[in-house]
Amino acid sequence: MAKRIESPLDYFQVSRSHVVVGEDSFPIHKVKRVAIDVQEDISYCSLPFNHIKPGVVSSVKIVA
């Protein structure tokens, strides 16, 4: 389940070498896809092909 946050710029960051979602960091060359969806007043962002452990992906809910 995605963690709900109020300050997305502090939680989701992209640099030249890494994508960081909270405490999870992925080398940019290994990130296959970033999924973004909006439903009513909540946005969802996840890295569906970059598993933290089997069956668990890094994701976040962003309050509008």
mmCIF file of the N, C-alpha and C atoms, coordinates in Angstrom:
data_MODEL
# 
_entry.id   MODEL 
# 
loop_
_atom_site.group_PDB 
_atom_site.id 
_atom_site.type_symbol 
_atom_site.label_atom_id 
_atom_site.label_alt_id 
_atom_site.label_comp_id 
_atom_site.label_asym_id 
_atom_site.label_entity_id 
_atom_site.label_seq_id 
_atom_site.pdbx_PDB_ins_code 
_atom_site.Cartn_x 
_atom_site.Cartn_y 
_atom_site.Cartn_z 
_atom_site.occupancy 
_atom_site.B_iso_or_equiv 
_atom_site.pdbx_formal_charge 
_atom_site.auth_seq_id 
_atom_site.auth_comp_id 
_atom_site.auth_asym_id 
_atom_site.auth_atom_id 
_atom_site.pdbx_PDB_model_num 
ATOM 1   N N  . MET A 1 1  ? 0.845   -1.183 0.000   1.00 0.00 ? 1  MET A N  1 
ATOM 2   C CA . MET A 1 1  ? 0.000   0.000  0.000   1.00 0.00 ? 1  MET A CA 1 
ATOM 3   C C  . MET A 1 1  ? 0.889   1.245  0.000   1.00 0.00 ? 1  MET A C  1 
ATOM 4   N N  . ALA A 1 2  ? 0.460   2.256  -0.685  1.00 0.00 ? 2  ALA A N  1 
ATOM 5   C CA . ALA A 1 2  ? 1.226   3.496  -0.809  1.00 0.00 ? 2  ALA A CA 1 
ATOM 6   C C  . ALA A 1 2  ? 1.163   4.302  0.484   1.00 0.00 ? 2  ALA A C  1 
ATOM 7   N N  . LYS A 1 3  ? 2.268   4.945  0.806   1.00 0.00 ? 3  LYS A N  1 
ATOM 8   C CA . LYS A 1 3  ? 2.324   5.839  1.957   1.00 0.00 ? 3  LYS A CA 1 
ATOM 9   C C  . LYS A 1 3  ? 1.726   7.175  1.551   1.00 0.00 ? 3  LYS A C  1 
ATOM 10  N N  . ARG A 1 4  ? 0.857   7.733  2.397   1.00 0.00 ? 4  ARG A N  1 
ATOM 11  C CA . ARG A 1 4  ? 0.209   9.017  2.111   1.00 0.00 ? 4  ARG A CA 1 
ATOM 12  C C  . ARG A 1 4  ? 1.079   10.148 2.649   1.00 0.00 ? 4  ARG A C  1 
ATOM 13  N N  . ILE A 1 5  ? 1.419   11.105 1.782   1.00 0.00 ? 5  ILE A N  1 
ATOM 14  C CA . ILE A 1 5  ? 2.291   12.208 2.192   1.00 0.00 ? 5  ILE A CA 1 
ATOM 15  C C  . ILE A 1 5  ? 1.681   13.552 1.814   1.00 0.00 ? 5  ILE A C  1 
ATOM 16  N N  . GLU A 1 6  ? 2.160   14.585 2.470   1.00 0.00 ? 6  GLU A N  1 
ATOM 17  C CA . GLU A 1 6  ? 1.686   15.945 2.220   1.00 0.00 ? 6  GLU A CA 1 
ATOM 18  C C  . GLU A 1 6  ? 2.682   16.768 1.416   1.00 0.00 ? 6  GLU A C  1 
ATOM 19  N N  . SER A 1 7  ? 3.969   16.390 1.427   1.00 0.00 ? 7  SER A N  1 
ATOM 20  C CA . SER A 1 7  ? 5.018   17.171 0.783   1.00 0.00 ? 7  SER A CA 1 
ATOM 21  C C  . SER A 1 7  ? 5.782   16.312 -0.226  1.00 0.00 ? 7  SER A C  1 
ATOM 22  N N  . PRO A 1 8  ? 5.270   16.168 -1.446  1.00 0.00 ? 8  PRO A N  1 
ATOM 23  C CA . PRO A 1 8  ? 5.863   15.249 -2.413  1.00 0.00 ? 8  PRO A CA 1 
ATOM 24  C C  . PRO A 1 8  ? 7.285   15.590 -2.832  1.00 0.00 ? 8  PRO A C  1 
ATOM 25  N N  . LEU A 1 9  ? 7.654   16.854 -2.853  1.00 0.00 ? 9  LEU A N  1 
ATOM 26  C CA . LEU A 1 9  ? 9.008   17.218 -3.271  1.00 0.00 ? 9  LEU A CA 1 
ATOM 27  C C  . LEU A 1 9  ? 10.061  16.759 -2.266  1.00 0.00 ? 9  LEU A C  1 
ATOM 28  N N  . ASP A 1 10 ? 9.668   16.574 -1.015  1.00 0.00 ? 10 ASP A N  1 
ATOM 29  C CA . ASP A 1 10 ? 10.584  16.054 -0.012  1.00 0.00 ? 10 ASP A CA 1 
ATOM 30  C C  . ASP A 1 10 ? 10.671  14.526 -0.070  1.00 0.00 ? 10 ASP A C  1 
ATOM 31  N N  . TYR A 1 11 ? 9.693   13.886 -0.663  1.00 0.00 ? 11 TYR A N  1 
ATOM 32  C CA . TYR A 1 11 ? 9.593   12.426 -0.637  1.00 0.00 ? 11 TYR A CA 1 
ATOM 33  C C  . TYR A 1 11 ? 10.019  11.761 -1.942  1.00 0.00 ? 11 TYR A C  1 
ATOM 34  N N  . PHE A 1 12 ? 9.689   12.357 -3.076  1.00 0.00 ? 12 PHE A N  1 
ATOM 35  C CA . PHE A 1 12 ? 10.000  11.785 -4.393  1.00 0.00 ? 12 PHE A CA 1 
ATOM 36  C C  . PHE A 1 12 ? 10.990  12.693 -5.105  1.00 0.00 ? 12 PHE A C  1 
ATOM 37  N N  . GLN A 1 13 ? 12.201  12.184 -5.372  1.00 0.00 ? 13 GLN A N  1 
ATOM 38  C CA . GLN A 1 13 ? 13.230  13.007 -5.999  1.00 0.00 ? 13 GLN A CA 1 
ATOM 39  C C  . GLN A 1 13 ? 13.910  12.243 -7.123  1.00 0.00 ? 13 GLN A C  1 
ATOM 40  N N  . VAL A 1 14 ? 14.306  12.971 -8.151  1.00 0.00 ? 14 VAL A N  1 
ATOM 41  C CA . VAL A 1 14 ? 15.033  12.394 -9.275  1.00 0.00 ? 14 VAL A CA 1 
ATOM 42  C C  . VAL A 1 14 ? 16.304  13.208 -9.473  1.00 0.00 ? 14 VAL A C  1 
ATOM 43  N N  . SER A 1 15 ? 17.432  12.514 -9.524  1.00 0.00 ? 15 SER A N  1 
ATOM 44  C CA . SER A 1 15 ? 18.708  13.187 -9.793  1.00 0.00 ? 15 SER A CA 1 
ATOM 45  C C  . SER A 1 15 ? 19.299  12.572 -11.060 1.00 0.00 ? 15 SER A C  1 
ATOM 46  N N  . ARG A 1 16 ? 20.505  12.960 -11.400 1.00 0.00 ? 16 ARG A N  1 
ATOM 47  C CA . ARG A 1 16 ? 21.157  12.399 -12.594 1.00 0.00 ? 16 ARG A CA 1 
ATOM 48  C C  . ARG A 1 16 ? 21.445  10.910 -12.428 1.00 0.00 ? 16 ARG A C  1 
ATOM 49  N N  . SER A 1 17 ? 21.588  10.448 -11.175 1.00 0.00 ? 17 SER A N  1 
ATOM 50  C CA . SER A 1 17 ? 22.002  9.067  -10.963 1.00 0.00 ? 17 SER A CA 1 
ATOM 51  C C  . SER A 1 17 ? 20.981  8.184  -10.251 1.00 0.00 ? 17 SER A C  1 
ATOM 52  N N  . HIS A 1 18 ? 20.005  8.781  -9.539  1.00 0.00 ? 18 HIS A N  1 
ATOM 53  C CA . HIS A 1 18 ? 19.070  7.979  -8.751  1.00 0.00 ? 18 HIS A CA 1 
ATOM 54  C C  . HIS A 1 18 ? 17.642  8.536  -8.761  1.00 0.00 ? 18 HIS A C  1 
ATOM 55  N N  . VAL A 1 19 ? 16.697  7.637  -8.544  1.00 0.00 ? 19 VAL A N  1 
ATOM 56  C CA . VAL A 1 19 ? 15.317  8.000  -8.230  1.00 0.00 ? 19 VAL A CA 1 
ATOM 57  C C  . VAL A 1 19 ? 15.131  7.600  -6.771  1.00 0.00 ? 19 VAL A C  1 
ATOM 58  N N  . VAL A 1 20 ? 14.692  8.547  -5.949  1.00 0.00 ? 20 VAL A N  1 
ATOM 59  C CA . VAL A 1 20 ? 14.504  8.290  -4.524  1.00 0.00 ? 20 VAL A CA 1 
ATOM 60  C C  . VAL A 1 20 ? 13.030  8.454  -4.198  1.00 0.00 ? 20 VAL A C  1 
ATOM 61  N N  . VAL A 1 21 ? 12.458  7.411  -3.582  1.00 0.00 ? 21 VAL A N  1 
ATOM 62  C CA . VAL A 1 21 ? 11.079  7.444  -3.100  1.00 0.00 ? 21 VAL A CA 1 
ATOM 63  C C  . VAL A 1 21 ? 11.151  7.127  -1.609  1.00 0.00 ? 21 VAL A C  1 
ATOM 64  N N  . GLY A 1 22 ? 11.024  8.170  -0.787  1.00 0.00 ? 22 GLY A N  1 
ATOM 65  C CA . GLY A 1 22 ? 11.149  7.984  0.658   1.00 0.00 ? 22 GLY A CA 1 
ATOM 66  C C  . GLY A 1 22 ? 12.539  7.497  1.004   1.00 0.00 ? 22 GLY A C  1 
ATOM 67  N N  . GLU A 1 23 ? 12.619  6.321  1.619   1.00 0.00 ? 23 GLU A N  1 
ATOM 68  C CA . GLU A 1 23 ? 13.898  5.732  1.999   1.00 0.00 ? 23 GLU A CA 1 
ATOM 69  C C  . GLU A 1 23 ? 14.453  4.805  0.919   1.00 0.00 ? 23 GLU A C  1 
ATOM 70  N N  . ASP A 1 24 ? 13.702  4.573  -0.146  1.00 0.00 ? 24 ASP A N  1 
ATOM 71  C CA . ASP A 1 24 ? 14.119  3.663  -1.216  1.00 0.00 ? 24 ASP A CA 1 
ATOM 72  C C  . ASP A 1 24 ? 14.827  4.437  -2.318  1.00 0.00 ? 24 ASP A C  1 
ATOM 73  N N  . SER A 1 25 ? 15.997  3.959  -2.717  1.00 0.00 ? 25 SER A N  1 
ATOM 74  C CA . SER A 1 25 ? 16.781  4.613  -3.755  1.00 0.00 ? 25 SER A CA 1 
ATOM 75  C C  . SER A 1 25 ? 17.096  3.606  -4.858  1.00 0.00 ? 25 SER A C  1 
ATOM 76  N N  . PHE A 1 26 ? 16.896  4.025  -6.116  1.00 0.00 ? 26 PHE A N  1 
ATOM 77  C CA . PHE A 1 26 ? 17.125  3.160  -7.269  1.00 0.00 ? 26 PHE A CA 1 
ATOM 78  C C  . PHE A 1 26 ? 18.057  3.848  -8.252  1.00 0.00 ? 26 PHE A C  1 
ATOM 79  N N  . PRO A 1 27 ? 19.067  3.149  -8.758  1.00 0.00 ? 27 PRO A N  1 
ATOM 80  C CA . PRO A 1 27 ? 19.897  3.739  -9.808  1.00 0.00 ? 27 PRO A CA 1 
ATOM 81  C C  . PRO A 1 27 ? 19.009  4.082  -11.012 1.00 0.00 ? 27 PRO A C  1 
ATOM 82  N N  . ILE A 1 28 ? 19.186  5.271  -11.575 1.00 0.00 ? 28 ILE A N  1 
ATOM 83  C CA . ILE A 1 28 ? 18.319  5.758  -12.647 1.00 0.00 ? 28 ILE A CA 1 
ATOM 84  C C  . ILE A 1 28 ? 18.304  4.807  -13.844 1.00 0.00 ? 28 ILE A C  1 
ATOM 85  N N  . HIS A 1 29 ? 19.414  4.157  -14.136 1.00 0.00 ? 29 HIS A N  1 
ATOM 86  C CA . HIS A 1 29 ? 19.463  3.261  -15.295 1.00 0.00 ? 29 HIS A CA 1 
ATOM 87  C C  . HIS A 1 29 ? 18.684  1.964  -15.074 1.00 0.00 ? 29 HIS A C  1 
ATOM 88  N N  . LYS A 1 30 ? 18.271  1.680  -13.825 1.00 0.00 ? 30 LYS A N  1 
ATOM 89  C CA . LYS A 1 30 ? 17.495  0.470  -13.547 1.00 0.00 ? 30 LYS A CA 1 
ATOM 90  C C  . LYS A 1 30 ? 15.992  0.742  -13.418 1.00 0.00 ? 30 LYS A C  1 
ATOM 91  N N  . VAL A 1 31 ? 15.591  2.014  -13.395 1.00 0.00 ? 31 VAL A N  1 
ATOM 92  C CA . VAL A 1 31 ? 14.167  2.346  -13.305 1.00 0.00 ? 31 VAL A CA 1 
ATOM 93  C C  . VAL A 1 31 ? 13.533  2.119  -14.672 1.00 0.00 ? 31 VAL A C  1 
ATOM 94  N N  . LYS A 1 32 ? 12.582  1.192  -14.709 1.00 0.00 ? 32 LYS A N  1 
ATOM 95  C CA . LYS A 1 32 ? 11.952  0.812  -15.975 1.00 0.00 ? 32 LYS A CA 1 
ATOM 96  C C  . LYS A 1 32 ? 10.733  1.669  -16.312 1.00 0.00 ? 32 LYS A C  1 
ATOM 97  N N  . ARG A 1 33 ? 9.956   2.017  -15.283 1.00 0.00 ? 33 ARG A N  1 
ATOM 98  C CA . ARG A 1 33 ? 8.728   2.777  -15.525 1.00 0.00 ? 33 ARG A CA 1 
ATOM 99  C C  . ARG A 1 33 ? 8.285   3.471  -14.239 1.00 0.00 ? 33 ARG A C  1 
ATOM 100 N N  . VAL A 1 34 ? 7.780   4.689  -14.389 1.00 0.00 ? 34 VAL A N  1 
ATOM 101 C CA . VAL A 1 34 ? 7.151   5.416  -13.292 1.00 0.00 ? 34 VAL A CA 1 
ATOM 102 C C  . VAL A 1 34 ? 5.674   5.510  -13.635 1.00 0.00 ? 34 VAL A C  1 
ATOM 103 N N  . ALA A 1 35 ? 4.827   5.028  -12.728 1.00 0.00 ? 35 ALA A N  1 
ATOM 104 C CA . ALA A 1 35 ? 3.379   5.064  -12.952 1.00 0.00 ? 35 ALA A CA 1 
ATOM 105 C C  . ALA A 1 35 ? 2.778   6.200  -12.135 1.00 0.00 ? 35 ALA A C  1 
ATOM 106 N N  . ILE A 1 36 ? 1.944   7.006  -12.796 1.00 0.00 ? 36 ILE A N  1 
ATOM 107 C CA . ILE A 1 36 ? 1.276   8.129  -12.137 1.00 0.00 ? 36 ILE A CA 1 
ATOM 108 C C  . ILE A 1 36 ? -0.207  8.058  -12.464 1.00 0.00 ? 36 ILE A C  1 
ATOM 109 N N  . ASP A 1 37 ? -1.038  8.218  -11.430 1.00 0.00 ? 37 ASP A N  1 
ATOM 110 C CA . ASP A 1 37 ? -2.483  8.175  -11.622 1.00 0.00 ? 37 ASP A CA 1 
ATOM 111 C C  . ASP A 1 37 ? -3.118  9.209  -10.699 1.00 0.00 ? 37 ASP A C  1 
ATOM 112 N N  . VAL A 1 38 ? -4.250  9.770  -11.110 1.00 0.00 ? 38 VAL A N  1 
ATOM 113 C CA . VAL A 1 38 ? -4.986  10.737 -10.301 1.00 0.00 ? 38 VAL A CA 1 
ATOM 114 C C  . VAL A 1 38 ? -6.412  10.244 -10.161 1.00 0.00 ? 38 VAL A C  1 
ATOM 115 N N  . GLN A 1 39 ? -6.885  10.196 -8.916  1.00 0.00 ? 39 GLN A N  1 
ATOM 116 C CA . GLN A 1 39 ? -8.267  9.835  -8.625  1.00 0.00 ? 39 GLN A CA 1 
ATOM 117 C C  . GLN A 1 39 ? -8.803  10.825 -7.612  1.00 0.00 ? 39 GLN A C  1 
ATOM 118 N N  . GLU A 1 40 ? -9.768  11.616 -8.042  1.00 0.00 ? 40 GLU A N  1 
ATOM 119 C CA . GLU A 1 40 ? -10.343 12.691 -7.232  1.00 0.00 ? 40 GLU A CA 1 
ATOM 120 C C  . GLU A 1 40 ? -9.249  13.623 -6.719  1.00 0.00 ? 40 GLU A C  1 
ATOM 121 N N  . ASP A 1 41 ? -9.022  13.689 -5.401  1.00 0.00 ? 41 ASP A N  1 
ATOM 122 C CA . ASP A 1 41 ? -8.039  14.638 -4.865  1.00 0.00 ? 41 ASP A CA 1 
ATOM 123 C C  . ASP A 1 41 ? -6.731  13.968 -4.430  1.00 0.00 ? 41 ASP A C  1 
ATOM 124 N N  . ILE A 1 42 ? -6.491  12.733 -4.885  1.00 0.00 ? 42 ILE A N  1 
ATOM 125 C CA . ILE A 1 42 ? -5.268  12.010 -4.519  1.00 0.00 ? 42 ILE A CA 1 
ATOM 126 C C  . ILE A 1 42 ? -4.543  11.551 -5.774  1.00 0.00 ? 42 ILE A C  1 
ATOM 127 N N  . SER A 1 43 ? -3.238  11.784 -5.800  1.00 0.00 ? 43 SER A N  1 
ATOM 128 C CA . SER A 1 43 ? -2.389  11.299 -6.889  1.00 0.00 ? 43 SER A CA 1 
ATOM 129 C C  . SER A 1 43 ? -1.591  10.113 -6.369  1.00 0.00 ? 43 SER A C  1 
ATOM 130 N N  . TYR A 1 44 ? -1.367  9.151  -7.253  1.00 0.00 ? 44 TYR A N  1 
ATOM 131 C CA . TYR A 1 44 ? -0.587  7.969  -6.902  1.00 0.00 ? 44 TYR A CA 1 
ATOM 132 C C  . TYR A 1 44 ? 0.640   7.916  -7.796  1.00 0.00 ? 44 TYR A C  1 
ATOM 133 N N  . CYS A 1 45 ? 1.764   7.590  -7.216  1.00 0.00 ? 45 CYS A N  1 
ATOM 134 C CA . CYS A 1 45 ? 3.003   7.459  -7.978  1.00 0.00 ? 45 CYS A CA 1 
ATOM 135 C C  . CYS A 1 45 ? 3.713   6.207  -7.483  1.00 0.00 ? 45 CYS A C  1 
ATOM 136 N N  . SER A 1 46 ? 4.168   5.375  -8.415  1.00 0.00 ? 46 SER A N  1 
ATOM 137 C CA . SER A 1 46 ? 4.881   4.161  -8.019  1.00 0.00 ? 46 SER A CA 1 
ATOM 138 C C  . SER A 1 46 ? 5.902   3.776  -9.078  1.00 0.00 ? 46 SER A C  1 
ATOM 139 N N  . LEU A 1 47 ? 6.799   2.907  -8.692  1.00 0.00 ? 47 LEU A N  1 
ATOM 140 C CA . LEU A 1 47 ? 7.787   2.317  -9.589  1.00 0.00 ? 47 LEU A CA 1 
ATOM 141 C C  . LEU A 1 47 ? 7.408   0.837  -9.714  1.00 0.00 ? 47 LEU A C  1 
ATOM 142 N N  . PRO A 1 48 ? 6.450   0.508  -10.594 1.00 0.00 ? 48 PRO A N  1 
ATOM 143 C CA . PRO A 1 48 ? 5.878   -0.838 -10.614 1.00 0.00 ? 48 PRO A CA 1 
ATOM 144 C C  . PRO A 1 48 ? 6.830   -1.954 -11.024 1.00 0.00 ? 48 PRO A C  1 
ATOM 145 N N  . PHE A 1 49 ? 7.920   -1.653 -11.686 1.00 0.00 ? 49 PHE A N  1 
ATOM 146 C CA . PHE A 1 49 ? 8.849   -2.693 -12.113 1.00 0.00 ? 49 PHE A CA 1 
ATOM 147 C C  . PHE A 1 49 ? 10.124  -2.720 -11.281 1.00 0.00 ? 49 PHE A C  1 
ATOM 148 N N  . ASN A 1 50 ? 10.177  -1.933 -10.222 1.00 0.00 ? 50 ASN A N  1 
ATOM 149 C CA . ASN A 1 50 ? 11.331  -1.910 -9.337  1.00 0.00 ? 50 ASN A CA 1 
ATOM 150 C C  . ASN A 1 50 ? 10.894  -2.348 -7.943  1.00 0.00 ? 50 ASN A C  1 
ATOM 151 N N  . HIS A 1 51 ? 11.004  -3.632 -7.690  1.00 0.00 ? 51 HIS A N  1 
ATOM 152 C CA . HIS A 1 51 ? 10.545  -4.200 -6.429  1.00 0.00 ? 51 HIS A CA 1 
ATOM 153 C C  . HIS A 1 51 ? 11.562  -3.976 -5.312  1.00 0.00 ? 51 HIS A C  1 
ATOM 154 N N  . ILE A 1 52 ? 11.051  -3.618 -4.126  1.00 0.00 ? 52 ILE A N  1 
ATOM 155 C CA . ILE A 1 52 ? 11.879  -3.495 -2.935  1.00 0.00 ? 52 ILE A CA 1 
ATOM 156 C C  . ILE A 1 52 ? 12.217  -4.902 -2.441  1.00 0.00 ? 52 ILE A C  1 
ATOM 157 N N  . LYS A 1 53 ? 11.203  -5.756 -2.429  1.00 0.00 ? 53 LYS A N  1 
ATOM 158 C CA . LYS A 1 53 ? 11.327  -7.178 -2.164  1.00 0.00 ? 53 LYS A CA 1 
ATOM 159 C C  . LYS A 1 53 ? 10.227  -7.841 -2.982  1.00 0.00 ? 53 LYS A C  1 
ATOM 160 N N  . PRO A 1 54 ? 10.228  -9.144 -3.150  1.00 0.00 ? 54 PRO A N  1 
ATOM 161 C CA . PRO A 1 54 ? 9.237   -9.785 -4.022  1.00 0.00 ? 54 PRO A CA 1 
ATOM 162 C C  . PRO A 1 54 ? 7.795   -9.351 -3.707  1.00 0.00 ? 54 PRO A C  1 
ATOM 163 N N  . GLY A 1 55 ? 7.127   -8.819 -4.716  1.00 0.00 ? 55 GLY A N  1 
ATOM 164 C CA . GLY A 1 55 ? 5.728   -8.402 -4.587  1.00 0.00 ? 55 GLY A CA 1 
ATOM 165 C C  . GLY A 1 55 ? 5.503   -7.042 -3.953  1.00 0.00 ? 55 GLY A C  1 
ATOM 166 N N  . VAL A 1 56 ? 6.562   -6.332 -3.582  1.00 0.00 ? 56 VAL A N  1 
ATOM 167 C CA . VAL A 1 56 ? 6.428   -5.014 -2.933  1.00 0.00 ? 56 VAL A CA 1 
ATOM 168 C C  . VAL A 1 56 ? 7.157   -3.971 -3.769  1.00 0.00 ? 56 VAL A C  1 
ATOM 169 N N  . VAL A 1 57 ? 6.413   -2.913 -4.178  1.00 0.00 ? 57 VAL A N  1 
ATOM 170 C CA . VAL A 1 57 ? 7.018   -1.842 -4.944  1.00 0.00 ? 57 VAL A CA 1 
ATOM 171 C C  . VAL A 1 57 ? 6.995   -0.555 -4.144  1.00 0.00 ? 57 VAL A C  1 
ATOM 172 N N  . SER A 1 58 ? 7.874   0.362  -4.483  1.00 0.00 ? 58 SER A N  1 
ATOM 173 C CA . SER A 1 58 ? 7.921   1.662  -3.851  1.00 0.00 ? 58 SER A CA 1 
ATOM 174 C C  . SER A 1 58 ? 6.801   2.523  -4.427  1.00 0.00 ? 58 SER A C  1 
ATOM 175 N N  . SER A 1 59 ? 5.944   3.073  -3.564  1.00 0.00 ? 59 SER A N  1 
ATOM 176 C CA . SER A 1 59 ? 4.815   3.872  -4.041  1.00 0.00 ? 59 SER A CA 1 
ATOM 177 C C  . SER A 1 59 ? 4.461   4.939  -3.027  1.00 0.00 ? 59 SER A C  1 
ATOM 178 N N  . VAL A 1 60 ? 3.676   5.920  -3.493  1.00 0.00 ? 60 VAL A N  1 
ATOM 179 C CA . VAL A 1 60 ? 3.300   7.045  -2.628  1.00 0.00 ? 60 VAL A CA 1 
ATOM 180 C C  . VAL A 1 60 ? 1.940   7.596  -3.078  1.00 0.00 ? 60 VAL A C  1 
ATOM 181 N N  . LYS A 1 61 ? 1.135   8.050  -2.099  1.00 0.00 ? 61 LYS A N  1 
ATOM 182 C CA . LYS A 1 61 ? -0.102  8.783  -2.358  1.00 0.00 ? 61 LYS A CA 1 
ATOM 183 C C  . LYS A 1 61 ? 0.173   10.243 -2.059  1.00 0.00 ? 61 LYS A C  1 
ATOM 184 N N  . ILE A 1 62 ? -0.185  11.138 -2.980  1.00 0.00 ? 62 ILE A N  1 
ATOM 185 C CA . ILE A 1 62 ? 0.053   12.564 -2.815  1.00 0.00 ? 62 ILE A CA 1 
ATOM 186 C C  . ILE A 1 62 ? -1.292  13.269 -2.700  1.00 0.00 ? 62 ILE A C  1 
ATOM 187 N N  . VAL A 1 63 ? -1.512  13.923 -1.575  1.00 0.00 ? 63 VAL A N  1 
ATOM 188 C CA . VAL A 1 63 ? -2.765  14.632 -1.321  1.00 0.00 ? 63 VAL A CA 1 
ATOM 189 C C  . VAL A 1 63 ? -2.781  15.919 -2.120  1.00 0.00 ? 63 VAL A C  1 
ATOM 190 N N  . ALA A 1 64 ? -3.860  16.147 -2.871  1.00 0.00 ? 64 ALA A N  1 
ATOM 191 C CA . ALA A 1 64 ? -3.975  17.369 -3.663  1.00 0.00 ? 64 ALA A CA 1 
ATOM 192 C C  . ALA A 1 64 ? -4.368  18.556 -2.804  1.00 0.00 ? 64 ALA A C  1 
# 
